[in-house]
Amino acid sequence: MDDYEARVGELHTKRKKNLAMGGLEKIAKQHERGKLTARERIDLLFDPGTFVELGLLAQNRDGSDTAPADGVVTGHGDVDGRQVWVIAYDFTVMAGSMGAVGEQFKAARVRELAVRYRKPLVWLLDSAGARIQEASGSTFAGTGWLFADQVHMSGVIPQVAAMLGPCAAGTAYIPGLADFVPMVKGTSSMALGGARLVKAATGEDVTDHDMGGSQVHCYESGVGDNEVENDAECIATVRRFLSYLPSSNAEAPPFADTGDPADRAVEGLEKIVPVSPRAAYDVRKVIKAIFDHDSWFEVKPTWAKNIVIGFARVGGHATGVVANQPMQKGGALDSDSADKAARFIRMCDAFNVPLVYLMDVPGFMVGSQVEKEGIIRHGAKMLYATSEATVPKVTVIMRKAYGAGYYVMCGKGYEPDTIVAWPLAEISVMGPEGAVNIIFNKQVEASEDPEATRAQLIETIRAQINPYLAAGWAMIDDVIDPAETRRVIIKGIDQARSKKIDRPWRKHGNIPV
């Protein structure tokens, strides 16, 4: 009996030590930096009392107890009643570095089980990267398995990389391969080489924040998705993101009754959207008016702002929204906006989330600079993604539908299940002004009153590209009152929920990257 009690007591002592992470002093420093600990973050992520930990008693490879849980907390819990798996790097233990035991066994097991059970996986990232002092060949190979696993999980289960601190070298590819990457302003960063490594290798003197903080990745590079103020907001954002996605690609997205009537007329759009195709407005106001109240969740709001993407609910069902933004570059598409939309479209398609395209696009940007940036290649990504998507697709042409912009925003040739237009719509290879400048410029210059001739030609062309001609040729399904948009979207998605698309067998397509 004494031996039994001693052994059980030893167990509780070991548990208590590892639950204490790096100790009170390290925890205090973590809080001084404005960051929560790995375990505090886990408490916010999961529904109360649902977290089940795996590998609490792990230790670093040399067998000592100097790295409680080997610096990473792993396990599963419930988010809104659905199982989710977690890998949370503990910065209070050796700066959250990736140890051999923690990475090759603990984290690898969680990845294996998440795929086995087809459940989402969330990384809570606050790590200095691979543990240099354990960087033998086997450890290095173990981090390689991580990224291969992520690729194999892609499109099978949702993957979230919550950026809550530094994320250098090995851990930086985790967000690069994840579906959603929120970043905490001021404390999170990611880079392939940390500031000290960059200084040693190149002589460049730069901070981790300046090189890879949220200001860089959420505004300039597009690697980050949503910038948030603190850890609590970051975790809340993760929970909200997951609420729109199924647990795996074999399921439908979860339904949530918002109490917003499906047949509600959308009032007040005439106060948001000007009749003039050249006048700007904020398309996010249109989205909020059409979709279920308080259901709009924008993704990448600060990068490539000429297109707006995000999730909303319509009749309680999760929906992906792709909308042109006339407030930025007139809504014209460029390389970044095409990349942004393409990745979102592919994510929605992978996880059975219907797509709604709100079209008001003057086409793609033109000029020598955008050609040098590879706009053809980047634009082809969006074209590819829209063509490939087999989920229900609804297209609403609000105003402009010009050129290749019409194609990538799911025009008639790209299998929309419903395609309708507002009476304001103009569908053409280019706008009337551009057509006059290119085709009729000599006629204008030769006239006695060039300005009057130009205006007359513009109106003549405008009369030929109105939506009634498209409807007359059955190139769109209907011209609708803007107030009917919500009802038409709901009906369009409902009619297509059981759709089946048969295409030639292939191993995979060759998407332009």
Secondary structure in CASP SS format (residue, H / E / C, confidence):
PFRMAT SS
TARGET T0000
AUTHOR 0000-0000-0000
METHOD secondary structure of the structure
MODEL  1
M C 1.00
D H 1.00
D H 1.00
Y H 1.00
E H 1.00
A H 1.00
R H 1.00
V H 1.00
G H 1.00
E H 1.00
L H 1.00
H H 1.00
T H 1.00
K H 1.00
R H 1.00
K H 1.00
K H 1.00
N H 1.00
L H 1.00
A C 1.00
M C 1.00
G C 1.00
G C 1.00
L H 1.00
E H 1.00
K H 1.00
I H 1.00
A H 1.00
K H 1.00
Q H 1.00
H H 1.00
E H 1.00
R C 1.00
G C 1.00
K C 1.00
L C 1.00
T C 1.00
A H 1.00
R H 1.00
E H 1.00
R H 1.00
I H 1.00
D H 1.00
L H 1.00
L H 1.00
F C 1.00
D C 1.00
P C 1.00
G C 1.00
T C 1.00
F C 1.00
V E 1.00
E E 1.00
L E 1.00
G C 1.00
L C 1.00
L C 1.00
A C 1.00
Q C 1.00
N C 1.00
R C 1.00
D C 1.00
G C 1.00
S C 1.00
D C 1.00
T C 1.00
A C 1.00
P H 1.00
A H 1.00
D H 1.00
G H 1.00
V E 1.00
V E 1.00
T E 1.00
G E 1.00
H E 1.00
G E 1.00
D E 1.00
V E 1.00
D C 1.00
G C 1.00
R E 1.00
Q E 1.00
V E 1.00
W E 1.00
V E 1.00
I E 1.00
A E 1.00
Y E 1.00
D C 1.00
F C 1.00
T C 1.00
V C 1.00
M H 1.00
A H 1.00
G H 1.00
S C 1.00
M E 1.00
G C 1.00
A H 1.00
V H 1.00
G H 1.00
E H 1.00
Q H 1.00
F H 1.00
K H 1.00
A H 1.00
A H 1.00
R H 1.00
V H 1.00
R H 1.00
E H 1.00
L H 1.00
A H 1.00
V H 1.00
R H 1.00
Y H 1.00
R C 1.00
K C 1.00
P C 1.00
L E 1.00
V E 1.00
W E 1.00
L E 1.00
L E 1.00
D E 1.00
S E 1.00
A C 1.00
G C 1.00
A E 1.00
R C 1.00
I H 1.00
Q H 1.00
E H 1.00
A C 1.00
S C 1.00
G H 1.00
S H 1.00
T H 1.00
F H 1.00
A H 1.00
G H 1.00
T H 1.00
G H 1.00
W H 1.00
L H 1.00
F H 1.00
A H 1.00
D H 1.00
Q H 1.00
V H 1.00
H H 1.00
M H 1.00
S C 1.00
G C 1.00
V C 1.00
I C 1.00
P C 1.00
Q E 1.00
V E 1.00
A E 1.00
A E 1.00
M E 1.00
L E 1.00
G E 1.00
P E 1.00
C E 1.00
A E 1.00
A H 1.00
G H 1.00
T H 1.00
A H 1.00
Y H 1.00
I H 1.00
P H 1.00
G H 1.00
L H 1.00
A C 1.00
D C 1.00
F E 1.00
V C 1.00
P C 1.00
M E 1.00
V E 1.00
K C 1.00
G C 1.00
T C 1.00
S C 1.00
S E 1.00
M E 1.00
A E 1.00
L C 1.00
G C 1.00
G C 1.00
A H 1.00
R H 1.00
L H 1.00
V H 1.00
K H 1.00
A H 1.00
A H 1.00
T H 1.00
G C 1.00
E C 1.00
D C 1.00
V C 1.00
T C 1.00
D H 1.00
H H 1.00
D H 1.00
M H 1.00
G H 1.00
G E 1.00
S H 1.00
Q H 1.00
V H 1.00
H H 1.00
C H 1.00
Y H 1.00
E H 1.00
S H 1.00
G C 1.00
V C 1.00
G C 1.00
D C 1.00
N C 1.00
E E 1.00
V E 1.00
E C 1.00
N C 1.00
D H 1.00
A H 1.00
E H 1.00
C H 1.00
I H 1.00
A H 1.00
T H 1.00
V H 1.00
R H 1.00
R H 1.00
F H 1.00
L H 1.00
S H 1.00
Y C 1.00
L C 1.00
P C 1.00
S C 1.00
S C 1.00
N C 1.00
A C 1.00
E C 1.00
A C 1.00
P C 1.00
P C 1.00
F C 1.00
A C 1.00
D C 1.00
T C 1.00
G C 1.00
D C 1.00
P C 1.00
A C 1.00
D C 1.00
R C 1.00
A C 1.00
V C 1.00
E C 1.00
G C 1.00
L H 1.00
E H 1.00
K H 1.00
I C 1.00
V C 1.00
P C 1.00
V C 1.00
S C 1.00
P C 1.00
R C 1.00
A C 1.00
A C 1.00
Y C 1.00
D C 1.00
V H 1.00
R H 1.00
K H 1.00
V H 1.00
I H 1.00
K H 1.00
A H 1.00
I H 1.00
F C 1.00
D C 1.00
H C 1.00
D C 1.00
S C 1.00
W C 1.00
F E 1.00
E E 1.00
V E 1.00
K C 1.00
P C 1.00
T C 1.00
W C 1.00
A C 1.00
K C 1.00
N C 1.00
I E 1.00
V E 1.00
I E 1.00
G E 1.00
F E 1.00
A E 1.00
R E 1.00
V E 1.00
G C 1.00
G C 1.00
H E 1.00
A E 1.00
T E 1.00
G E 1.00
V E 1.00
V E 1.00
A E 1.00
N E 1.00
Q C 1.00
P C 1.00
M C 1.00
Q C 1.00
K H 1.00
G H 1.00
G H 1.00
A C 1.00
L E 1.00
D C 1.00
S H 1.00
D H 1.00
S H 1.00
A H 1.00
D H 1.00
K H 1.00
A H 1.00
A H 1.00
R H 1.00
F H 1.00
I H 1.00
R H 1.00
M H 1.00
C H 1.00
D H 1.00
A H 1.00
F C 1.00
N C 1.00
V C 1.00
P C 1.00
L E 1.00
V E 1.00
Y E 1.00
L E 1.00
M E 1.00
D E 1.00
V E 1.00
P C 1.00
G C 1.00
F E 1.00
M C 1.00
V C 1.00
G C 1.00
S H 1.00
Q H 1.00
V H 1.00
E H 1.00
K H 1.00
E C 1.00
G C 1.00
I H 1.00
I H 1.00
R H 1.00
H H 1.00
G H 1.00
A H 1.00
K H 1.00
M H 1.00
L H 1.00
Y H 1.00
A H 1.00
T H 1.00
S H 1.00
E H 1.00
A C 1.00
T C 1.00
V C 1.00
P C 1.00
K E 1.00
V E 1.00
T E 1.00
V E 1.00
I E 1.00
M E 1.00
R E 1.00
K E 1.00
A E 1.00
Y E 1.00
G H 1.00
A H 1.00
G H 1.00
Y H 1.00
Y H 1.00
V H 1.00
M C 1.00
C C 1.00
G C 1.00
K H 1.00
G H 1.00
Y H 1.00
E C 1.00
P C 1.00
D C 1.00
T E 1.00
I E 1.00
V E 1.00
A E 1.00
W C 1.00
P C 1.00
L C 1.00
A C 1.00
E E 1.00
I E 1.00
S E 1.00
V C 1.00
M C 1.00
G C 1.00
P H 1.00
E H 1.00
G H 1.00
A H 1.00
V H 1.00
N H 1.00
I H 1.00
I H 1.00
F C 1.00
N H 1.00
K H 1.00
Q H 1.00
V H 1.00
E H 1.00
A H 1.00
S C 1.00
E C 1.00
D C 1.00
P H 1.00
E H 1.00
A H 1.00
T H 1.00
R H 1.00
A H 1.00
Q H 1.00
L H 1.00
I H 1.00
E H 1.00
T H 1.00
I H 1.00
R H 1.00
A H 1.00
Q H 1.00
I C 1.00
N C 1.00
P H 1.00
Y H 1.00
L H 1.00
A H 1.00
A H 1.00
G H 1.00
W C 1.00
A C 1.00
M C 1.00
I C 1.00
D C 1.00
D E 1.00
V E 1.00
I C 1.00
D C 1.00
P H 1.00
A H 1.00
E H 1.00
T H 1.00
R H 1.00
R H 1.00
V H 1.00
I H 1.00
I H 1.00
K H 1.00
G H 1.00
I H 1.00
D H 1.00
Q H 1.00
A C 1.00
R C 1.00
S C 1.00
K C 1.00
K C 1.00
I C 1.00
D C 1.00
R C 1.00
P C 1.00
W C 1.00
R C 1.00
K C 1.00
H C 1.00
G C 1.00
N C 1.00
I C 1.00
P C 1.00
V C 1.00
END
